[in-house]
């Protein structure tokens, strides 16, 4: 069962998500938060698997709430999907830096939302769509984050650098395996080792690092 926490200041938005998710056998809504501060408090009390987090909320915005949650001991396994609209694109990269596992547009369809929750709950990053890669690339290239020191990449093997670059392009483990003629299990192992060496919380963080260090260019 995937435990989901809803965080949005609009009652109707939360109600819409609840109506959609309540009928799914593998999803359980464990709470609703009306602002970022409440989302942090409820995350601590419910320990959800996935949080649907709006960026623009009162008291504490979604980025700050995401940062607090991902830095809280005991909540390391919580995955956060940022809900955004096109006019908040500038915040997406910052949200990923804060520890979000991906993002969805608020006007996405039911199937896309359900898929996103399940993908993130399974430990993957919701970063495959080309629009996502363009957004991350644009804001990384524009200096939205500090460059990661070359010494940090020095801990990676040549193969691991190649793997991180492909993760940054949005490739799944299966696609990486096909690209490099590896088994999916081997590709998964390389990804895990790179995450450990770089101190990346999850796959989304590898994407951020790939752009910050120039392993992927726009």
N, C-alpha and C positions, 0 to 999 in steps of 0.2 A: 504494500500500500504506500502510495506517495503522499506524504503530508504536505499540504500547501497552505501558505499564509498569504492573504491578500492585503496589499498596502496601497491605498488610493484614497484621496480626500473626497472623491465624488461617490456618494452613496449609490447612485444608479449604476455606475461603472462596476462597483463591487458586487452589486446585486446581479448584474449581467454575467459576470464571471462565475458567481456562485451557481446560478441557474444552469450554466453550461457544464460546470465541473461536477456538480452534485450527482449527475446521472452516470458518471463514469465509475465503473466498479473498482478501478485501481487508484482512485484519487480521493483523498479525504481533506476537506477544508477544516483546518484546525483553528482558524481565527481570522479576524478582519481588523485592520488598523487604519485609522483615519488620518494619521500624520506620521512623519518619520520617527519621531520620538516613541510613539506608541508601537511602531513596527519593531524598534529595537527591544522594547520591553517584552513584547509578545514573542519575539524570536527567542528570547532567553527562557520564557516560560513554556513554550510549546515545542521548541527545537524542531522546526519544520525541515523537510527535505528541500523544498523549493519555496522561494518567496517571489511573488509577482509584485515588483516595486515600481511605483510611479516616480518619475524624476521630480516633478513639481508638486510639493506638498508643504503645508504650513509647519511651523515649529522647527522641523528639521527636514531638509530636502532629501530626496532619494539617494543622492550621492553620499551625503554625510551619513545617512542611516546605513547605507551599504558598507561604508568604511568602518563604522563602529561595530557592525555585526561581524564582519570578516576578521576583525581584530580581537574579537571576544573569545576567550578560552572556552572550549567546549562546543563552539559553534563552527568549527573548522569545516565540517561536512555540509553545512548549509550552502545551497546554491541559489544565486539571486539572478532573476531575469528582470532587466530594466524595461519598463514600458515607456515608450516615447512617441513623439510625433515628429514629422519632418522639421518643424521649427525648433526642435531641441537637439538637433544633430550635434551641435557643438559640445554637448555634455556627454555624448556616448563614450568617447574615448576616455574621458575622465572617470566615468563610471566603471569602465573595464579596469582601469588602473586601481580603482578603489576596491576591486575584488569581484565585480559582477561577472557572471559566467556567459553573458550574452544579452541580447535585447530583442524585443519585438515591437513593431509598430502597433499603436493602439487600435488601428483599424484592420488588424489582421483577421483572417477568417477563423472560425472555430477549429477546423482541422489543423491549421498552422499553430494555433495556441496550444492545443492538446499535444501535438507533436513536439513543440518546443519544451513543454514541461517534462515530457518523458525523456527527451534527449538529454536535458540538463540533469535530471534526476539520475540518469545512468552514468553521469560523470563526463559527458562530452560538453563541448562548447557550442553555443548557438551562434555560430559565426560563419557558416558556410555561404549564405547568399552573397552574390557579388556586390550588392549595395552595401553590405556590412563591411566588406573588405575595402571598398572605396572610401567609406567614411573613416575607418580606422587609419587607413593610409594617408588620407588628406590631413587629418588633424595631427598625426604623428609627424608627418613631413613639415607641417606648419610650426612645429616646435611646441606642441601641446604638452610634451613631457620631456624631462631631461634625458639625454642620451645615456645609455648604459655603458659603463666603462668597458674598453676592449679587454681588460683583464678578466672581466666576468665571463666573456665568451671563451676565454682561453681555457676554461675548465672543460670545454666540450671537445669531443673528438671531431674529426672531419665529417664523419657520418652523422653525428648528432647535430652539427651545424646545418647540414643538408636537411635533416629531418625537421628542425625548427623552422627553417625557411619554408618548407612545404606545409607545415602546420599553419604558418602565417598566411599562406595563400588560401587557406580554408579547406585543405584536403583532409579527408578522414583517414583513419589508420589503414583501411582497405585500399583507398586510393594511393596512399603513400607506398604501401606494399607493392601495388601494381607498377607504380612509377619507378621504383628502385629495384624491382624484381626480388622482393623479400616476402616472407610469410607474414600475414597480418599479426601474428603473435610477436614476431621479431620487431616489426614496426612499432607495436604497442610498447615493447620493452624499451626501445630507443627513446620514445616519447616520454615514458615514465622517468628514465634516467636523466634526460635533459631537464625535466621539470624539477627533479631533486637537486641537480647541480646548480640550477639557476635560481632556486628558491621560489619557483612559480607555484602559486596556490592551485592552479588548475590549467586546463588547456587554453583558456582565454588569455591567461597571463603570458603564455608562450607566444600568442599572436601579437600581443602588445610589445614584447621584447623583440620579436622578429622585425617589427617596423622600427622600433627605437634604435636598433643596432645596425640597420641597413641590410639585414639578411633578406628582407623583402623591400623592394622599392616601388613607388607609385608609378 
